Amino acid sequence: MYLEPSDYDNVVVLIKYNKKYQYYVTDKELWVLDLNKLKLAFQIMGYQMNLIEDERMGFDVLTKEQYSIYKDKIKRYEVNYDELKDYYQLFQLIKEPQDDIREILPLFYIDFDKELFYSFYTEPGSYEEYIPDGWQGILTEELEKIIPRNMVYWRE
């Protein structure tokens, strides 16, 4: 695992692309799908936004077509189900009372096949609002109902 989930900065993201699933642990900012909408929101509030991450250079809007190229740029962040399951079990053994289990659960589920963006991020951020035109963005706490059962590494 190149990065470990931590403090809602490095987050777990599940991607569905061409009917296949892939987990990543990345900086959450890599998953603002439409950076142009985010930049506009900043401008309206009187702020200037700098480009977020090098991996996003040339990918202002992530759609299925762009993701087919983008996924090669972020390959180092890929994690598999077993790695996440092991990490979850270790976290359960060593966690402190102040540790939040939600930090190691998926924060986003992005279905490029159906153009759906699910956010389980309950902190301010509204990632589900900065999605490509035609997409549906959903903020929900119902992680267990959304993530496919075969991708749930935190349950037996």
C-alpha positions, -999 to 999 in steps of 0.1 A, spaced: 0 0 0 16 32 -12 -4 54 12 -24 45 43 -58 60 50 -55 88 75 -74 117 90 -97 120 59 -67 133 39 -56 100 24 -89 81 18 -102 49 4 -121 52 -29 -138 24 -48 -140 28 -86 -162 9 -110 -150 10 -145 -160 -13 -174 -178 -35 -148 -147 -40 -128 -139 -27 -93 -107 -11 -81 -98 3 -47 -74 32 -43 -60 50 -13 -52 86 -24 -54 122 -14 -92 129 -15 -86 159 -37 -78 136 -66 -115 128 -68 -130 162 -75 -143 150 -108 -149 185 -123 -122 209 -113 -137 236 -134 -169 237 -113 -147 238 -81 -126 267 -95 -158 286 -104 -172 281 -69 -140 295 -55 -141 325 -78 -177 332 -68 -166 333 -32 -137 356 -42 -109 331 -39 -84 318 -64 -78 280 -65 -45 266 -75 -43 232 -92 -47 205 -66 -24 176 -75 1 168 -102 -18 137 -112 -47 159 -123 -26 179 -148 -46 176 -181 -76 161 -164 -98 190 -154 -129 169 -159 -128 131 -151 -153 112 -172 -152 75 -182 -131 84 -213 -105 104 -193 -104 78 -165 -92 52 -190 -59 73 -192 -60 87 -157 -59 53 -140 -24 47 -154 -12 79 -137 -26 68 -103 -16 32 -105 7 34 -75 -23 42 -53 -41 10 -62 -49 -14 -33 -66 -47 -35 -94 -61 -14 -71 -83 7 -47 -55 16 -77 -34 28 -91 -63 47 -58 -69 65 -54 -32 72 -89 -31 86 -82 -61 109 -49 -45 121 -67 -12 127 -92 -30 149 -64 -45 170 -44 -14 176 -70 14 175 -72 40 202 -105 52 216 -102 85 197 -97 67 164 -126 69 139 -132 37 120 -148 57 92 -114 69 82 -105 35 68 -138 29 51 -145 41 15 -151 78 13 -162 78 -23 -177 52 -46 -175 63 -82 -193 43 -109 -179 55 -142 -202 30 -160 -234 46 -147 -220 81 -141 -228 80 -104 -207 96 -76 -215 85 -41 -199 105 -13 -199 91 23 -180 122 34 -200 139 61 -175 167 67 -178 200 48 -166 195 12 -196 186 -10 -175 165 -34 -207 152 -49 -215 187 -63 -184 189 -84 -191 162 -110 -193 162 -148 -225 174 -164 -250 145 -168 -237 127 -137 -256 121 -105 -240 130 -72 -253 115 -40 -243 123 -4 -253 94 18 -243 77 50 -257 43 37 -223 29 29 -235 -7 35 -263 -3 10 -242 12 -18 -209 -7 -18 -213 -41 -35 -212 -70 -10 -182 -86 -26 -162 -54 -21 -170 -50 16 -137 -57 33 -148 -45 68 -174 -73 73 -170 -110 75 
